[in-house]
């Protein structure tokens, strides 16, 4: 089983350079906040500015702590903090202030409510930090050695089969939609092939891939990106593989891949404003059914929208409103704060038992309650969706706002402690310095779910548990099974050292 373990400490010169880089992070954070404040058309209060600054400071400190401790390969905690900064911190500078509830007839939420909504995100994140640190303390930061298969000089057939399944589903869509095996189908034809692709991304740093491996990996990535446009204009389907490639690179080099992050950010800013238009046209059948028709049309719509902005025919705020609305939890959180418990009583955890029920496969329980029940209550009772439209619309409020909806502020703290504890176990199980490459691969496939903080608890943790269980079966290496060929240790060391100039000296070892 592969592990990448640091063998030598930093030199004094490296430490000095490292501290200089940390100062640059704090400076860049200050510049970012001031830039957001200066370009915002909203009246940002001092309290809101401070809350946003604290969220950003937790993100920066999370990354610095990870880079100094060097106990895990991925700065998972920093990424979770960054998600909170985007959804609660950056969102306050946007133009979105309107209540999403039909009961409010399009009126804006009071500024004080939005400020308190930011506090919900901050309290939730601090509670997650407490739960995470407590779990790490009791566990003792000991890694969990998961029995996943080893890195060898040939790609296991199961990885290649998963990539083939992924390519087929990328071209023709995930099968069995609307049936009892739909969730299993999504994992088998979408999530697991992505894990297989990430396995190749990591392995290429250790050894040469075969031509078949390169072909399967390239075709999978291309068809995955195209499928994001072809099937319901899903921007997440396009950017998630690119982001995970960047994070996989971080696991080996411990350097932030700024070029790829810049590309992903530009893609989001470019494509997000036109997503609503392209989806509307697709629903009316105005977009061709060819493989590239949706891609070309989406690009045309996006170019047209940005040409209007640069030509002075449309305001920049309006063009960016679609992006800000998709990356904000402020209005839905503010709505819950305003309506609970005066209009809607506390729910006292009525939806949480679904988390246990969700572990039972639908094949064994065809009438199992849908995880969307948690969303549906929120949508109907708070006036976001008419009951007749629930089959086609799903809107979540985030597990922290859901905690308030159930138990008030204590609910936010409780759910934060729970999620933080699970997050710590996830980091130790998949990203410790003793984790195998296959364990890192499975962990990377789970990462997008952990960053989807806008999900409610049943969806957030239920999706993680289902994927982790299935991936554990697929990538499992049974006892007594040994591959005939293993990589020479010297070759592993040479390849890793050549690709990691700032991470110190690394050596490969087999458990």
C-alpha positions in Angstrom: 0.0 0.0 0.0 1.5 3.3 -1.0 2.2 6.0 1.5 4.0 9.3 1.0 5.8 10.3 4.1 7.9 13.3 4.7 11.5 12.3 5.6 13.3 15.6 6.3 12.3 18.8 8.1 12.3 22.2 6.6 15.6 24.1 6.4 15.7 27.5 8.1 15.6 29.1 4.7 12.5 27.1 3.7 10.9 28.2 7.0 11.6 31.8 6.3 10.2 31.5 2.7 7.1 29.7 4.2 6.4 32.5 6.7 6.8 35.1 3.9 4.2 33.2 1.9 1.8 33.2 4.9 2.1 37.0 5.3 1.2 37.3 1.6 -2.0 35.3 2.2 -3.1 37.7 4.9 -2.3 40.6 2.7 -4.2 39.1 -0.2 -7.1 38.4 2.1 -7.2 42.1 3.2 -7.1 43.3 -0.4 -9.9 40.9 -1.3 -12.2 42.2 1.4 -11.5 45.8 0.6 -12.0 45.1 -3.1 -15.4 43.4 -2.5 -16.4 46.3 -0.2 -15.4 49.0 -2.8 -17.2 47.4 -5.8 -20.3 46.5 -3.9 -23.4 48.6 -4.5 -24.9 47.5 -1.1 -24.7 49.4 2.2 -22.4 47.0 4.1 -22.4 47.5 7.8 -19.3 47.3 10.0 -20.7 44.1 11.6 -21.2 42.4 8.3 -17.7 43.4 7.2 -16.3 41.9 10.4 -18.2 38.7 10.0 -17.0 38.3 6.5 -13.4 39.0 7.6 -13.6 36.4 10.4 -14.8 33.7 7.9 -12.0 34.6 5.5 -9.5 34.6 8.4 -10.6 31.1 9.4 -10.0 30.0 5.8 -6.5 31.4 5.7 -5.6 30.2 9.1 -7.0 26.7 8.2 -4.7 26.6 5.2 -1.6 27.8 7.2 -2.2 25.3 10.0 -2.5 22.5 7.4 0.8 23.5 5.7 2.6 23.7 9.0 1.3 20.5 10.6 1.8 18.4 7.5 -0.3 15.6 9.0 -2.9 15.3 6.2 -2.5 15.6 2.4 -5.5 17.8 1.7 -6.5 21.0 3.4 -10.0 19.8 3.9 -10.8 22.1 6.8 -9.6 25.2 4.9 -11.8 24.2 1.9 -14.8 23.8 4.2 -14.1 27.3 5.7 -13.7 28.7 2.2 -17.2 27.3 1.3 -18.6 29.1 4.3 -16.8 32.3 3.3 -18.3 32.2 -0.2 -21.9 31.3 0.9 -22.1 33.6 3.9 -19.2 36.1 3.6 -18.9 37.0 -0.1 -22.6 36.7 -0.6 -23.3 39.8 1.6 -21.5 42.0 -0.9 -23.9 40.9 -3.7 -27.1 42.4 -4.9 -29.3 39.6 -3.7 -31.5 40.8 -0.9 -35.0 39.7 -2.0 -36.9 37.2 0.1 -37.3 33.9 -1.8 -40.7 33.3 -0.2 -43.9 33.9 -2.2 -45.5 35.0 1.1 -43.3 38.1 1.1 -44.4 39.2 -2.5 -40.8 40.0 -3.6 -39.9 42.4 -0.7 -36.3 42.7 0.5 -35.3 41.0 3.7 -34.3 43.5 6.5 -30.6 44.2 6.7 -30.5 43.0 10.4 -31.9 39.6 9.3 -29.2 39.2 6.7 -26.6 40.2 9.3 -27.9 37.5 11.7 -27.9 35.0 8.8 -24.2 35.6 8.5 -23.9 34.8 12.2 -25.6 31.5 11.6 -22.9 30.5 9.1 -20.2 31.7 11.5 -21.6 29.9 14.6 -22.1 26.8 12.5 -18.5 26.9 11.3 -17.1 27.5 14.8 -19.2 24.6 16.1 -17.8 22.4 13.3 -14.3 23.5 14.4 -15.0 22.5 18.0 -16.4 19.1 16.9 -13.4 18.5 14.6 -10.8 19.4 17.3 -12.6 17.3 19.9 -12.6 14.3 17.7 -9.0 14.7 16.7 -8.1 15.0 20.4 -9.8 11.8 21.4 -8.7 9.9 18.3 -5.2 11.1 18.8 -4.7 11.9 15.1 -4.1 8.2 14.5 -4.8 7.3 10.8 -7.3 4.6 9.9 -5.6 2.1 7.6 -8.3 1.2 5.1 -7.7 -2.1 3.1 -7.7 -0.6 -0.4 -5.7 -2.1 -3.2 -2.1 -1.1 -3.9 -0.5 0.9 -6.6 1.2 -1.5 -9.0 2.8 -1.4 -12.5 -0.5 -2.1 -14.2 -4.0 -0.6 -13.9 -6.5 -3.0 -12.3 -9.3 -4.0 -14.7 -11.9 -2.7 -12.3 -10.6 0.9 -12.8 -10.7 0.6 -16.6 -14.2 -0.9 -16.4 -15.4 2.0 -14.3 -14.0 4.5 -16.8 -15.8 2.7 -19.6 -19.1 2.9 -17.7 -18.5 6.6 -17.0 -17.8 7.3 -20.7 -21.0 5.5 -21.7 -23.1 7.4 -19.1 -21.5 10.7 -20.1 -22.6 10.2 -23.7 -26.0 8.7 -23.2 -26.9 9.8 -19.6 -27.1 7.9 -16.3 -29.6 5.0 -16.8 -32.6 4.0 -14.7 -33.9 7.5 -14.0 -37.1 7.4 -11.9 -36.6 3.8 -10.8 -35.8 2.3 -7.4 -32.2 1.8 -8.5 -31.6 5.4 -9.5 -29.4 6.3 -6.6 -27.3 3.2 -7.1 -27.1 4.0 -10.8 -25.8 7.6 -10.1 -23.1 6.2 -7.8 -22.1 3.4 -10.2 -22.2 5.4 -13.4 -21.1 8.8 -12.2 -19.4 8.9 -8.8 -17.3 5.7 -9.0 -16.0 6.5 -12.6 -14.9 9.9 -11.3 -13.0 8.1 -8.5 -11.4 5.8 -11.1 -10.3 8.8 -13.2 -8.8 10.5 -10.1 -6.9 7.2 -9.4 -5.2 7.6 -12.8 -4.5 11.2 -12.1 -2.6 10.3 -9.0 -0.9 7.2 -10.4 0.7 9.1 -13.3 2.9 10.8 -10.7 4.3 7.4 -9.6 4.6 5.5 -12.9 4.0 5.7 -16.6 0.4 5.0 -17.7 -0.4 2.8 -20.6 -1.8 4.2 -23.8 -5.1 2.6 -22.9 -5.1 4.4 -19.6 -4.4 7.7 -21.2 -7.1 7.2 -23.8 -9.7 6.2 -21.2 -8.8 9.1 -18.9 -8.8 11.7 -21.7 -12.1 10.4 -23.2 -13.7 10.3 -19.8 -12.7 13.9 -19.0 -13.8 15.3 -22.3 -17.2 13.5 -22.3 -17.8 14.5 -18.7 -17.3 18.1 -19.5 -19.6 17.9 -22.6 -22.2 16.0 -20.6 -22.4 19.0 -18.2 -23.7 21.1 -21.0 -25.8 18.4 -22.7 -27.7 17.2 -19.7 -29.6 20.1 -18.0 -26.6 22.5 -18.3 -24.9 21.4 -15.1 -22.0 23.7 -14.3 -21.0 21.5 -11.4 -20.5 18.5 -13.7 -18.0 20.6 -15.7 -16.0 22.2 -13.0 -15.9 19.5 -10.3 -13.4 17.2 -12.2 -11.2 20.2 -12.9 -11.2 21.2 -9.2 -10.5 17.6 -8.1 -7.5 17.4 -10.5 -6.2 20.5 -8.7 -6.8 19.1 -5.3 -5.1 15.8 -6.3 -2.1 17.8 -7.3 -2.1 19.4 -3.9 -2.0 16.0 -2.2 1.4 15.4 -3.8 3.0 18.8 -4.2 1.4 20.7 -1.3 1.2 23.8 -3.5 -2.0 25.7 -4.5 -2.5 25.2 -8.3 -3.4 28.8 -9.1 -3.5 28.3 -12.9 -6.3 25.7 -12.6 -8.1 27.6 -9.9 -8.1 30.6 -12.2 -9.4 28.6 -15.1 -12.2 27.2 -13.0 -13.2 30.6 -11.6 -13.3 32.1 -15.1 -15.4 29.2 -16.3 -17.9 29.8 -13.5 -18.1 33.6 -14.1 -18.4 33.1 -17.9 -21.0 30.3 -18.0 -23.1 30.8 -14.9 -25.1 33.9 -16.1 -26.2 32.0 -19.2 -27.2 28.8 -17.5 -30.8 29.9 -16.8 -31.3 30.8 -20.5 -29.9 27.6 -21.9 -31.9 25.5 -19.5 -35.1 27.3 -20.5 -34.3 26.7 -24.2 -33.5 23.1 -23.6 -36.9 22.6 -21.8 -38.7 24.1 -24.8 -36.7 21.9 -27.2 -35.0 24.9 -28.9 -31.5 23.3 -28.5 -30.4 20.5 -30.9 -29.9 17.0 -29.7 -26.4 16.6 -31.0 -23.5 16.0 -28.7 -22.0 19.5 -29.1 -25.2 21.5 -29.8 -25.8 22.4 -26.1 -22.1 23.3 -25.6 -22.0 25.6 -28.6 -25.3 27.3 -27.7 -24.3 27.8 -24.1 -21.1 29.5 -25.2 -23.0 31.7 -27.6 -25.4 32.8 -24.9 -22.6 33.5 -22.5 -20.6 35.5 -25.1 -23.7 37.5 -25.9 -24.3 38.3 -22.3 -20.8 39.5 -21.6 -20.7 41.5 -24.8 -23.8 43.5 -23.5 -21.9 44.2 -20.2 -18.7 45.4 -21.9 -20.8 47.3 -24.4 -22.6 49.2 -21.7 -26.0 47.7 -22.6 -26.3 45.7 -19.4 -25.1 46.4 -15.8 -22.4 44.2 -14.3 -24.5 43.6 -11.2 -27.2 42.0 -13.2 -24.8 39.8 -15.1 -23.2 38.6 -11.8 -26.5 38.2 -10.0 -27.0 34.6 -11.3 -23.6 33.6 -10.0 -24.1 35.3 -6.6 -27.6 33.8 -6.2 -26.2 30.3 -6.7 -23.4 30.8 -4.1 -25.4 32.4 -1.3 -27.3 31.0 1.7 -28.1 34.4 3.1 -31.6 34.8 1.8 -32.9 31.3 2.6 -31.2 31.5 6.0 -32.7 34.9 6.7 -36.1 33.7 5.7 -35.9 30.9 8.2 -34.8 33.3 10.9 -37.7 35.6 10.2 -40.4 33.0 10.0 -39.2 30.6 12.8 -40.9 30.1 15.3 -43.4 32.9 14.8 -45.0 31.5 11.6 -43.5 28.1 11.4 -42.9 26.2 14.7 -39.6 24.5 15.5 -39.6 21.0 14.0 -37.7 19.3 16.8 -35.7 17.0 14.5 -38.6 15.4 12.6 -36.5 15.0 9.4 -33.3 13.7 11.0 -34.5 10.0 11.3 -34.4 10.0 7.5 -30.6 9.9 7.8 -30.8 6.4 9.3 -33.4 5.2 6.9 -31.3 6.5 4.0 -28.7 3.8 4.7 -31.1 1.1 3.7 -30.8 0.5 -0.1 -34.0 1.3 -2.0 -33.8 -2.0 -3.7 -34.6 -3.6 -0.4 -37.1 -0.9 0.6 -38.8 0.4 -2.6 -41.1 2.7 -0.6 -38.3 4.2 1.4 -39.0 7.9 2.1 -37.1 10.2 -0.2 -34.4 12.4 1.2 -36.1 15.3 -0.6 -38.8 15.2 2.2 -36.5 17.5 4.2 -36.3 19.9 1.4 -40.0 19.7 0.6 -41.2 20.7 4.0 -38.9 23.8 3.8 -40.0 24.7 0.3 -43.8 24.5 1.0 -44.0 25.8 4.6 -41.7 28.8 3.9 -43.4 29.6 0.6 -40.6 28.9 -1.9 -42.5 26.3 -3.9 -46.1 25.3 -4.5 -46.9 21.8 -3.4 -47.9 20.9 -7.0 -44.4 21.7 -8.2 -42.4 19.6 -5.7 -41.8 16.8 -8.2 -39.8 19.1 -10.4 -38.2 21.6 -8.0 -35.8 20.9 -5.1 -34.4 23.8 -3.0 -32.3 23.3 0.1 -31.4 25.7 2.9 -28.2 24.2 4.2 -27.7 22.0 7.3 -27.0 24.9 9.6 -30.1 26.8 8.8 -32.0 23.5 9.1 -30.5 23.1 12.6 -32.1 26.5 13.5 -35.4 25.4 11.9 -35.4 22.4 14.2 -34.0 23.6 17.6 -33.0 27.3 17.2 -29.4 28.3 17.9 -28.8 25.1 19.9 -29.6 23.2 16.7 -26.9 25.1 14.8 -24.4 24.2 17.5 -25.5 20.6 17.6 -25.4 19.9 13.9 -22.0 21.7 13.7 -20.5 19.5 16.3 -21.7 16.4 14.6 -20.5 17.4 11.1 -17.2 18.6 12.5 -16.6 15.2 14.2 -17.4 13.3 11.0 -15.2 15.7 9.0 -12.2 14.8 11.3 -12.7 11.1 10.8 -12.9 11.7 7.1 -9.6 13.5 7.1 -7.8 10.8 9.1 -9.3 7.9 7.1 -8.5 9.2 3.6 -5.9 11.9 3.7 -3.4 11.0 6.5 0.3 10.7 5.6 -0.1 6.9 5.9 -3.1 6.7 3.5 -2.7 4.7 0.4 -3.2 6.2 -3.0 -6.5 4.4 -3.4 -7.7 5.8 -0.1 -6.8 9.3 -1.3 -8.7 8.6 -4.5 -11.9 7.6 -2.6 -11.5 10.6 -0.3 -11.2 13.0 -3.3 -14.4 11.5 -4.8 -16.2 12.3 -1.4 -14.8 15.8 -1.2 -17.5 17.6 -3.3 -20.2 16.3 -1.0 -18.4 17.7 2.1 -18.2 21.1 0.4 -21.8 21.1 -0.5 -22.8 23.0 2.6 -26.1 24.2 1.0 -27.5 20.6 1.4 -29.6 19.7 4.3 -28.3 17.2 6.8 -29.9 14.0 5.4 -28.6 14.7 1.9 -25.2 16.0 3.2 -24.3 13.0 5.3 -26.4 10.4 3.6 -24.7 11.0 0.3 -21.3 10.7 1.9 -22.1 7.4 3.7 -23.6 5.8 0.6 -20.7 6.7 -1.7 -18.0 5.8 1.0 -19.6 2.4 1.5 -19.9 1.6 -2.3 -16.4 2.9 -3.0 -15.0 0.9 -0.2 -16.4 -2.3 -1.8 -15.1 -1.4 -5.3 -11.6 -0.4 -4.2 -11.3 -3.1 -1.5 -8.2 -5.3 -1.4 -9.1 -8.6 0.3 -6.7 -10.3 2.6 -4.4 -12.8 1.0 -4.6 -11.0 -2.4 -1.2 -9.8 -3.6 -0.3 -8.3 -6.9 2.7 -9.9 -8.5 4.4 -6.6 -9.4 5.1 -3.6 -7.2 6.8 -0.4 -8.0 10.5 -0.1 -7.2 10.9 2.1 -4.1 13.6 4.2 -5.8 11.4 4.9 -8.8 8.6 6.1 -6.5 11.0 8.4 -4.6 12.5 9.9 -7.7 9.2 10.6 -9.3 7.7 12.2 -6.2 10.8 14.2 -5.4 11.0 15.6 -8.9 7.4 16.8 -8.7 7.5 18.3 -5.2 10.2 20.9 -4.9 8.6 22.7 -2.0 7.3 19.8 0.0 10.6 18.5 1.3 12.1 15.1 0.6 9.5 12.4 0.2 10.1 8.7 0.2 7.7 5.9 -0.9 7.1 2.9 1.4 4.8 -0.1 1.3 2.8 -1.3 4.2 
